[in-house]
């Protein structure tokens, strides 16, 4: 049985970032992936400027594949008010960036390979045994590893194997329809977030196009998916308006259900959960992956502060959990509040939302604070 300092289950962006950062502390790290090869995920990811800095620290920022977001236009359908967040107010070159999932994954996997950290594909976890001095992980291949610290970065696939871990779940009864769309006007680095009674709509600049995220009720999402391109573009134009220009082309469409899932504790005996294994959020405001990368960076920092024999010990894990508690709790609450308040007029009427947007637009310090929270998350206590 092999022995490691850190065994990471899941080779997605959060797990691979942690592997690269933990290696810098001189630890023996292994990454185990149930898939037999890198994913073919076609999603477009939204990363904050702070996430870019973390990926640069890890040596895996895919510069050539990233599109900068210079500003974010926020509005609501059927009501007054709008606000504009701009990078120059934060004294940054960009508020954030878009990058293809596959491009980010490839950059991270190249980096961990260069560091000599193996990603072992086709190693689905079949069992976990936690003991006071080590975590033992069994794989479907029959192999087994022992580690001072087990990190689940697998989207929650193995959380049920950890005693005491449970999830709070909330079904928003919505689906996100995603596609790449083209407008007749250059985006100039501007992203759009538009709130509608059925849910938020977002346009994120990607090269010379936009990545569309359109939240709708399940039956409406099915109807939109079934439309031909011309009819779909006409529906999109009516729903979004002409602030981004005229929609002239759409790529393949897909949809997925929207739910909130948060773990009751991100740590257990010799175990930490990061990224979507700890919290999976609605895509509104693009907080999910950024929150997960902050998990990875905080855990890597905690690993760098302890001696090898203290890795995975209760004091280290308590320190990590406390360091992430405020940011994770507020990130989850902020996202859920936006979804619920803009979708349910009983919680916050249209005029109330409009006043809030107008106040943000007229009061730069509040606008800057909102931008800082979206970029950096909540500060540690």
N, C-alpha and C positions, 0 to 999 in steps of 0.2 A: 504494500500500500504506500503510495506516494505521500509525502508530507510537504505542505506549503505554509507560508505565512498567511496568505490571503487567497481564498478560492472564490471567484466571481462567476455566478451562474447567470448567463445572459451577456451577449456581445454587442448589444445595441449601443447607441451613442453614449448613454450614461455609464454602462458597464465598461465600455472600452476607454472612456475618458478616465474613469477611476483607475483602470489598469495602468494607463500611462503615467498618471500622477503618483500612484502608490509605488511604482517601480523606482521613481526618483528618490525614494527613501531607502533604497537598497533592500527592499523586501522581495521574497520569492513569491511571485504572483502567477496564478493560472486562471485562464478564462475558458468556460465550458458553455457550449452553445448546442441547443437541441436540434437546430436546423442543420442540414447536411452541407450547406453552402451559404455565402452571404445572401441576405434577403434581396428580393427584387421589388422592394417597396418603392412606389412612385410618388409618395406624398411629398409636398413641399413643406419644409419646416420654417418656422419663424423663430429667429434667435435674437436676443437682445445684444446690445453692444457689450455688456458685461459678460455674456456667454462667449462672445468672440474672444475676449481677453482670456477667459479660462481655457478655451480651446487652443489659443496661441501658447499659453503656458504649458499645455500638454503637448505642444508641437504638432498639432493636427488641425490647424485652421485651413479650410479649403478655399483660399483666397480667390482663385480664378473662377470658382463656381458660385460665388456669393453675389447677391444683388443688394445694394444698400437701400435702407428705408430712411429717407431724409425727413419725412413728416408723416403724421397720421391725422386724417380728417375724420372727426367723429360727429355723427348726426343721428336723428331719429326720423322715421317715416311717419307722416301724419301729424307732426307737431313742430313747434318752434325750437330754435336753439341749435347751435353747432359749436365745436371748438376745434382748435388745430394745435397739435403738439409738434414742435420742431426741434431738430437736432441742435441748432445753434443756441437755443435757450438752455440746453444742457451742457453747452460747450464741448460737444462731441462731434466727430465726423459723421455719425449716423446714429439714429435711435436703435436701429437693429438691422437685421439682414434676413434675406430668404436664401435657402439653399436646399437642393434636392436631398432627400434622405439618403439615397444611394451614394451621392458625392461625399456627404459627411461620413457615412459609414466607411467608405473606401479610404478616406484620408486617415481616419482613426485606426483602421486595421493595418494600413501601411506603417503607421507610427508604432503600434505595439509590436508588429513583426520586427521592425528595425531595432527595437529595444530588447528583442529576444524573449518576449512574452508570448507564448503560444496560445492561439485560439483553437480549441479542440472542437471541431464540428461533429455533429452526429452523436453528441454525448448528452442524451436526455436524462434528466435526473429521475431516478426510480425510488430513491429513499434518502432520508436524512436522519442521522442520529446525533443528538447533541449531548455532549458530556462537559463537565466543568473545565476540562483542560483543552478540549478540541471539538470541532464539528467534523463529523464523518459523512461524506456524501457518496452514495452509490449511484452508478449509472446503468442504463439499460444494456450496455455492452458487457457488464460484469466487472468493470473497473471500479476502484474506490479510491478516494483521496481523503486525507485528513488535513485540516487547516486550523490555525489559531483563530481565524476569523472567516466566516462564511458570509458573502454578500449576495443577496438576491436582487438582481437587476433584470429580472425576467418578466416584468409586467404583472407579477402576482401569481404566476403559474404554479409556483411551489409553496406559496404562503400557507396553504392548509396543512403542510407537513410540519409547521412550526408550532409547538404548543403555546397556547395563550394568545395567538394572533387571530384577529377577526377584522372584518371590513364593515365600515358604514357605507351603504350604497344608496344612491338616489337616482331614479330613472327620470330623466327630463321629458320622456315621451316625445322626443324629437330625433330627427336624423340630420346629419350634415351631408349636404350634397357638395361634392368637390369636382373642380374641372379647371383647366387652363383656358382662359379667354383672352381675346385680342380686341383692343379698342382702336378707334381711328385717331386717337390722340396719344402722344408719348406720355408715359406716367411720371417722368421727372422724379422718380424715387418716392412718390407719394403713395401711402397705403390709406385705405378707407375702412372704417368700421361704422356700419349703419344698423340701427336697431329698428326692428319691425315687430308688429304684434305676434308674429309666428316665431320670432327669434332673430338673432343678429345675422347680418351679412357682412362678409369681409372681402376686400380685394387687396391682395398683397403683390407688389411689383416683383416679377420674376423675369430677368432678361428684358425682352421687349414686350412681354405679356403680363397678365395678372393671374395669380392663383385665386380662384373663387372658392369661398366657403359659405354656403347658403344653408342656413338652418330652417327646417320646415317640419311640419307634422308628418308622420310616416306616410299617410295616404297622399299628401301633397308631394312629398319627395318622390314617391313612386310615379306619380303623374308627370312630374318634371323630367324624370329619367326616361320616360317613354316617348317624350316629344322628339320630333325631328329637330335638327340644328336651328333652322330658321324660326320655328315656333318657340324653341327654348330661348333663343336670343331675344325675341320679342317679349317674352315673359320676364326675362332678366332686366330688360330695359325699363319695363313698367314698374318693377319692384324696386330697382335701384335708382332710377332717374338718370340724368345726363351729366352729373358732376364729373364723371371720369371720361365722358365722351360717348360715342356710339359704339355699341358692341357689334363687332363684325365677324367674329369667328369663335368657335368653341371646340375644344378637344374632347376626348372621351370623358364621360361622366361616371362617377361612382358615388356611393353613399354609405354611411355607417351610423349606428345608433350612438346617442349621446347620453352618457351617464357620469355621475360623480361616484368615485370609489376611493375611500381613504382608510388606511390601516389604523387600528386602535393604538398601536405602538410601533415605531420604526425599528426597535431593537428587541432582541430576545437573547437567550443564552448563546454566546459565541456567534451571534447573527445580527446583521444589519440589513435593512431593506431600503433601496434607493430608487428614485425615478418612479415610473408607473407601478412598481411593486409596492411603493408606499402611498402614492396618491395619483389617481388618474382624473384629469379635469376636463371640463367643457373647453373647447378650443377658443372661446371668446377671450380676447385680449392676449392670446398667445402665450400663456404662462406655464403650460405643462412641462415642456422640455427644459425651459429655463430654470424652473424649480428643481427638476431632476439633476441638472448640471451643477446647481448649487449644492445639492446633496452630495454629489461626487467630490466636489472641491472641498467641502467641509469635512467629509470623512477622510479624504487624503491628507488634509492638514492634521487631523487628529492622529492618524497613523504616524505622521512625521514627528509628532511631539512625544511619542512613547518609545521605550526600549523594546527590542524584539520580543522578549518574554512577556511584555504587557499588552501586546497586540491581541485584540479580541476580548480582553478582560472586562469585567463589569465596570470599573472606573472609566475606562476609555469609552465604552459604549454609552454610559450615562452622560458623559461630557458631550458626545456627538448628538445624542437625542435632545439634550437641552439646547445645544447650539442651533438645532434645526426647528425646534418647537414653534417659535414665534413666526418665523418666515413661512413655514408650511401651513400653520393654522390660519394666518392672515391671507396667504395666497388662496387657500381653499375658500375661505369666507368671502373674499373679494370677488372671485370668479362666480360663486354661487349667487351672491347678491346681484351682480350684473345680469345674470341670466334670469333670475326670478323677478327683479324689479322692473326690467324693461319688457318682460313678457306678460306680466300680470298688472293691469292698470289699477287693481284694487290695492296693491302694495305701494305703487308710486304712480300717480296719474300723469297723463301726458304733459300737462302744464308744469308739474313738478319736475319731471325729467328735463323739460325745456329750460326751466329756471336754473337747474344745475349746470346744464351745458353752457348757458349764457354766462353764469357766474365764473365758470372755468375760463371762458374766453376773455372775460373782462379783468380777471384777477391773476396776473402772471405767477405770483408765488404759489398759488394753489395748482396751477397748471404744471409748474416745474416740479412740485412735490409729487403729483400724479405720475409724471414722466420718470422721476427718480425711482418710485416704487415699482413701476413696470420694468425698469431696466435692472435695478439692483435687488428688488425684493425688500422685505421688511428687515431693518437692521437687527442684529443679534442683541439680546438684552445685556 
